[in-house]
């Protein structure tokens, strides 16, 4: 079996690690990969947006299955292109990827499918958007409709903040063409939960539910980031909530897309807001595995992942996953200056012996000419610990995060605090 993983971050390292653990005989390739995936796979120096070279590499290496990590190549039509050439692919085509690449499309689709989400309006003209903001109750949320690397949503406590956000997007081109269309929506109260589903477009197999920490600093303060840590499973995601999400959100969304002629084979990720009564509503959909959620979810899947990937890629119903009891927590080690101006170049030292159950996934690292591992991005490493209990996983991840050294290392010691509080309260 020859498998090509598209992407080069922590999510893709976790995919390679998980597939290697399950199927040590499979030949893994990563484009472009990173120094972490290099220990498990053959890295191919190809950008995720270079569809021609990816298609050529799939031919040249006789690839049986392609798993696409990031959203950008999906939105560009990579999966369509590879399927036209007869290849098995995990990931939707460009039409399905709009569920993430166009928030305006996703909101309209949800309305047509009767899926619960925040009420919203879509605008392309600044004056109309400003007039709407002026008449809308506070707080409200302003979103660039297109792909903005997770930075396109602005939660606004006041109308004047919302007017400023709208003006930046529609008037000043802050997000380029991603901000040419703006969605303004009502603010939802509650707890956020990420539900990741593997799907053939008709049925879903759920991965363990996860939560992440978007803010840079402890206590969930400071600027927004791509994510400073994540944990799974979540006690809030009871079997009843998962079933409700399947029935009221995931299946109707897939059914609606199918009815509109959009097949969907891959990952459907629902970012949910769960209110006090336990009702889930959609904050956003993604068309791929979450990052860093994947780095805690996959270590909990001890079997069945590859079989399920193959099934959905063929358009067959997803097969069951074997999910381990226990929990996983990942702590992100970032570089000084992240998220605005991360300092690169520091030498990284990862001790040979780390606490049991710890795996270090590479995100932004590189090897210099002499083979020394160095900081090469804002988020550098994901330190994941899997353990029988949540508290052990939390402690393992934190301890390992302390033991790994590089100049300017920034990390949070409180990853998982919400879940620890919930578990403490329910004891
Ligand atoms: P998005 O890019 O749509 O996932 O939004 C990023 C973050 O903004 C989410 O993870 C939420 O924390 C917050 N957010 C987005 N939309 C809403 C909403 N309608 N109500 C409350 N918070 C929201």
Boltz pocket constraint, residues with backbone or C-beta under 6 A from the ligand:
constraints:
  - pocket:
      binder: B
      contacts: [[A, 118], [A, 141], [A, 143], [A, 150], [A, 152], [A, 153], [A, 154], [A, 155], [A, 185], [A, 186], [A, 187], [A, 188], [A, 189], [A, 192], [A, 271], [A, 283], [A, 284]]
      max_distance: 6.0
